[in-house]
Amino acid sequence: SMDRKVPADPANPASQEVVEPQAGQVWFPDSAFKTATAIRDFNRGENLPLIIFANWRGFSGGTRDMYQEVLKFGAQIVDALVEYKSPVFVYIPPGGELRGGSWVVIDPTINPEQM
C-alpha cells in the first residue's frame, strides 16, 4: 500500500492537501498510465523483448477511479501490447495471482505473433 498525495490548489485558499490510500498490486489511473507509457517507450526505442512479471489484483473499480478514467488508461496498456513489435513474455511467480481486468492485459490473443 501507498498514499497518493494531491496538493492543495494554490489559487484556492480554502483547498487542502488530500491523501488517498492506494492498495498494492492494483492499477489505479496514474499507475495504468505509467505502465502503458513504459511499454510504448520500450517498443519505440529499445527493440528488446518485454518481460512482464505479473502479480496483479486488477484495476481499481472505485467511483473516483472511474471518473479519473482508469478504464481508458487500462485500455492504453492493451493498445501498447497490441502494437509491441518484439516478443512479450509473461511470468506469473509462485504465489502470484491475476484477477479481474489483469487477465485481459496478458491475454496472448491481443498480439498472437509476439505474446
N, C-alpha and C positions, 0 to 999 in steps of 0.2 A: 504494500500500500504506500501511497504517497499523497501529498497535498498539492493541489493546483492553486496558485495564488493569482487572483485578479486584482490588480492595484486599483486604488481609488481614482476616480476621474478628477484630474486637477482643475478642470473647468467647472466642476460642481462641488461646492464646499460641503454639501450635505452627504456626498458619497463616502463610502468607507471601503477599505480593502475587504475582499471576500476570500475565504479559504474553503476550497471544495475538496473533500477527500476523494481519491481515485483508487479503486481496488487494483491489485496486481493481476497480471495475465489477462487483462481486458483492454480491448481497443476502445478508446474514447475519441472524440473528433480530432483532437490535436495529435494523438499518437497514431491514428489511422492515416492522417495526412502525412506525418513524418515517414511512416512505413512506405507509403506509395511513392513519395518523393525519392527516398533512398533507392527503391527498386528501379525507378526511372533513371536516376543518375548512374547506377551501376550499368544499366543497359546502354546508355548513351556513350559512356566513355571507357568503361573498363574492359568490355568484351571478355568477361570471365564468367564461369558458371556461378550460379546463385545457389547457396546452401541455406536452407531455412530450417532452423531448429524450432519446431512447432510445439508449443505448450500453452495453448490459449483457451480461455473460457468463453471467448466470443466477443461480440460488440456490446458496448453499453446500450441498454434499451430504455434508459430513463427519459422522461418527458423533456428535460433540459437538453439532453444529448440529441434527441430527435430534432429539437429546434436549432441546435448547432450543427445539424446536417451530418451526423455520424454515418448514415447510410450512404450519402454522397461520397464521403471520404473512403468508406469501405469499398465502394464500387471502384474507386480510383486504384485501390490495391489490385483488384481483379483485372482492371484495364491494363495496369503496368505489367502484370504477369502474362496477359494475353499477348502483349507486344514483345515480351522478352525473347531475344534472339539467340541466347546461349542456353545450355542445359540448366534446368532448375531441379535441384534435389531437395526433398523434404525428409527430415529426420524427426521422428517423434521419440524423445528419450524415454527410457524406462521410467514408469510412473507419470509420464506426461499425459496430457489429456487435450482433446479437441471437443469443443461444444459449440452449439449454435451456429452462427454465421462463419465461424472459422473453418468449417468444413468446405464452404463454398470457395474460400480463398485458395485452398490447396487442392481443389478438385482437378485432376490431371486432364479432364476433358476441355478445360478452358484454353489449354495450349498443348495439344497432344503430341506435337513434334518435339517439344522441349521438356515437358514435365513428366 
